[in-house]
Amino acid sequence: MALAKGKRLNPLNIELDTLLAAGPLPAADVMALALYHPQHGYYRRAVGPWGFEGKDYYTALDLGPLLGQALALRLKQAWERLGRPAEFTILEAGAGRGWLGRDILNAAAGPFAASLRYIHLDDNKAARTAAEEALAPFLATGRAWFMRECECLEPFLGAVLSNELFDALPAQPWRWDGQQWVREMLTETGPEWQAHHEPMSAAWFESQNGSIESGDGSVWCESLPMVASTLANALRAGLFITIDYGDLAPRLLAKGADLRRYKGHTVDGKWWEEVGQCDLTADVDFTRLSTILEDTGLVEVAHESLSRWIRAHAPLTEWEAQWQALETAIRIKRMENLLQLTMPSMMGERFRVLEGWRWDSC
Ligand SMILES: C[S@@+](CC[C@H](N)C(=O)[O-])C[C@H]1O[C@@H](n2cnc3c(N)ncnc32)[C@H](O)[C@@H]1O
C-alpha cells in the first residue's frame, strides 16, 4: 500500500505491507490485526484509549456512575429471583478499566452486597493496570478478582455482563451489488469491494430481508457465536446482560453497516489507515446475538434501546431526590450523565441493552 513517509515506522504497517504483497486481506483480518496483534495491537498497548482529552473515545463509564447504579439494581432483582443465594458472581467480559464493576460494587448494599463476587475478564494490559486501581478496595477484600481469557470457570449463579465488548470483535463488511455479495478487502492500493461466496453470512442477511437492494449490506462477526456462547454457558443460572452499539439485522442491512474508526474523538470509515493506532468498531447485530443466545438455552431474550432500558429500570424519582443534597457541580454532572444515557442523539438510541435469563440447568 502506498504509505506516507513516517507511517512506515509503524511496525504494524510494515507487517501489513508484507501480508498485502501476498494478496488482498479481508477487512475483518485487518481489524483483528489492528486491535489484537500480540505486540502492536491497539488493545495490547500499555496506554489505554479511554477518556476525554488526549484520548480516542469515551464510554458510558466516563460520564458518571449512573449506568453502574442502574445495573446494580437490576442485578439485585436477579439475585432475588434466584432466591438470594449466598454467592452471586458477576463476570464482566471486556471489562476494560473495571469502572463498571467498581460502580456496581459501590452502589450495592446490604445482604446483596455481601453476596457479590466480581470477576474482571480482559487481557488488555492497559485495562488491567487501570482496573487494579479502580477495584483496589474490592481486590483487597477478595470481592473482586481478575481472570485470563484462557482460564475456565465452573458455571456459576449470578450474571454475565458486558459493555462495548461485542462491537470490538473483528467484523467483515458485506454489500449486495445487485447480482452478488461483495466483501470489503484491503489491497496494496487501498480498500476494494470484491466478489466472494460465503454461504453463512449470505444466508443470514437474506433471511433478514426478503428484498435486498443494491448497496444494502451489513457487518458479519465470525467470532460472535463462539464468544457469546462461551460467556452464556458460564452462567449456571441468572442474568445475561450486554450493552453495545448496534441495531436489528434488517436496519443494519438497510443502512449498509460498515466499520468505524475512532481517533482523538473523531470518527470516520477509514479502517485501513493508521492500523493499530486507532480504535475500530462495528455495529452489533442484536437479532443475530439474540438467536445465538437462545440457542445456548437462555430464555426471555430481549433487547431495547439504552434510553428505554434506563427509563424502565433506573430509579429516576429517587435519584432526583438524592441529587438535591449534592453540591451544584456534582448535581449538574449527574443530570448530564442521565441525559447522555437517554438522549436519542447521544447514547440513548445508538446503544441497546440485551437481557436473557437462564434457569438452573442442574
Ligand atoms: C471497547 S472496549 C470496552 C471496555 C469497557 N467495557 C468500557 O466500557 O470502558 C472493548 C474491550 O474488550 C476487550 N476484549 C475484546 N475481545 C475480548 C474477549 N474475547 N474477551 C474479553 N475481552 C475482550 C478489549 O481488550 C477491550 O478492552
The ligand as a Tripos MOL2 file, in Angstrom:
@<TRIPOS>MOLECULE
LIG
   27    29     1     0     0
SMALL
NO_CHARGES

@<TRIPOS>ATOM
      1 C1        -14.4670   -1.0100   23.5860 C.3       1 LIG1
      2 S1        -13.5190   -1.6800   24.9060 S.3       1 LIG1
      3 C2        -14.6940   -1.5490   26.2300 C.3       1 LIG1
      4 C3        -14.0750   -1.5710   27.6030 C.3       1 LIG1
      5 C4        -15.0300   -1.3510   28.7850 C.3       1 LIG1
      6 N1        -16.0680   -2.3490   28.8150 N.3       1 LIG1
      7 C5        -15.6230    0.0390   28.7820 C.2       1 LIG1
      8 O1        -16.8210    0.1670   28.5500 O.co2     1 LIG1
      9 O2        -14.8850    1.0050   29.0250 O.co2     1 LIG1
     10 C6        -13.5380   -3.3870   24.4880 C.3       1 LIG1
     11 C7        -12.7010   -4.2590   25.3910 C.3       1 LIG1
     12 O3        -12.9910   -5.6350   25.0980 O.3       1 LIG1
     13 C8        -11.8100   -6.3830   25.2630 C.3       1 LIG1
     14 N2        -11.9920   -7.6670   24.5470 N.ar      1 LIG1
     15 C9        -12.0330   -7.9040   23.2350 C.ar      1 LIG1
     16 N3        -12.2640   -9.1980   22.9630 N.ar      1 LIG1
     17 C10       -12.3850   -9.8120   24.1690 C.ar      1 LIG1
     18 C11       -12.6520  -11.1620   24.5710 C.ar      1 LIG1
     19 N4        -12.8430  -12.1320   23.6710 N.pl3     1 LIG1
     20 N5        -12.7150  -11.4230   25.8890 N.ar      1 LIG1
     21 C12       -12.5480  -10.4530   26.8020 C.ar      1 LIG1
     22 N6        -12.2970   -9.1520   26.4860 N.ar      1 LIG1
     23 C13       -12.2270   -8.8370   25.1830 C.ar      1 LIG1
     24 C14       -10.7200   -5.4640   24.7080 C.3       1 LIG1
     25 O4         -9.4300   -5.7930   25.2210 O.3       1 LIG1
     26 C15       -11.1980   -4.0930   25.2010 C.3       1 LIG1
     27 O5        -10.6190   -3.7290   26.4310 O.3       1 LIG1
@<TRIPOS>BOND
     1     1     2 1
     2     2     3 1
     3     2    10 1
     4     3     4 1
     5     4     5 1
     6     5     6 1
     7     5     7 1
     8     7     8 2
     9     7     9 1
    10    10    11 1
    11    11    12 1
    12    11    26 1
    13    12    13 1
    14    13    14 1
    15    13    24 1
    16    14    15 ar
    17    14    23 ar
    18    15    16 ar
    19    16    17 ar
    20    17    18 ar
    21    17    23 ar
    22    18    19 1
    23    18    20 ar
    24    20    21 ar
    25    21    22 ar
    26    22    23 ar
    27    24    25 1
    28    24    26 1
    29    26    27 1
@<TRIPOS>SUBSTRUCTURE
     1 LIG1         1 GROUP 0 **** ****
